[in-house]
Amino acid sequence: MPNEPVERQPRRVALTSDGPILVEGPVEVVLDDGSTVRSDRFTVALCVCRRSRVYPWCDTSHRDRAKRRTT
């Protein structure tokens, strides 16, 4: 029956203590300005620190980087 609602499985969302939010994909994200972005990946990492250069996707910019020593 074409007009009956399709039962959907819930998306799994994983909260991490010091990193991104992991969401089972595919996902469509609505940004602050109303535009949408989509990812068809199996799991998507959403940035919560806003330091990512590819926001809203996480690029691990939240990680502390060890400073290089110059000799």
Secondary structure by P-SEA (a helix, b strand, c coil): cccccccccbbbbbbbccbbbbbcccccccccccbbbbbcccbbbbbccccccccccccccccbbbbbbcc
